[in-house]
Amino acid sequence: MIQTANDTAPVAYEAQVYVKDLDLKVWCGILENSPAVLSVGLLTTEEGYDFMWEINLSSYLQKDDKRIYCTSEMNVPTRAAVQ
């Protein structure tokens, strides 16, 4: 079981996914009817990324000299997902 924004949900399967923008492999829980998401909190606490979101500017993740910009949809930072 994992905690989602709406409730708890069972996770029956996991898959290791390579995130090209971050050059990082992550283990992901597979959920029905759910978009692909990645925790900014885990990226900052476990993978060494900084997350910045300044007033009226785009948000971004940064590690060393690499900066990955996000767009904002309904006040949620996003990146294009793999289809």
N, C-alpha and C positions, 0 to 999 in steps of 0.2 A: 504494500500500500504506500502511496505517496500523497502528499498534500498538494492540491491544486488551488487555483483561485476560487473555485466554486465549492469544493468538497474534497474528500479523499477518493482515490481511484486505485483500482488494482492494476499492477503491472505484471503481466504474465511473461513478457519477453523483453530482452535487452539486445542492443546491437552496438558494436563499436563503430563510431562514425568519425571520419577524417574531416575536419573543418579547415578548408583550404585557406581562408582569410587569416586564420589564427595559426596555421601550421601546427595543428593540435589534434590528437585523437582523444575522443571522449566516449564514455559509455552512456547510452541513452535508453531510457525506458520507452517502450512502445505502447502508446495509448490509442484507443479508438477515438475518432473525431476530434483530434487535437492537433494544433499547429506545432511545428518544430520550434522548440524554445531552448535557450541555453542561459543558465543563471549567471548574471553579472556578478553577483556576490561570490560565487565559486571561482569565477575567472580572476577576481581580484584577490581573494584570500588563498587560493590554492595554486593558481597558475602565474601569479606575479604581474598581472595587468593592472593598470590604473584606469579608472573610468572618470571622465570629465563631462560635465554638462553645465556650461555657463549660460547666464541669462542671454536670450535671443541669439544663441549660437548653436551649431550642430553639436550633438554629443559624440564622443569617440572613446575607443579603448586604445591604450597605449602601453607598449612594452619596449623598452630600450628606445631605438629610433623609429620603430614602426608604429604608425598611427592608423587606426581603422575607424572611419567615420560611419555614423549611423544616421538614419532618417527617423523622424518622429511621427508616429501615427497614434492619434488620440492620447498624446502625452506618454507614449511608450517607445523607447528607442528600439529600432528594428534594423535588420539587414535583410537583403534578399535571401530567400530560402531556396534550397534545391528542390526541384519538383520531381 
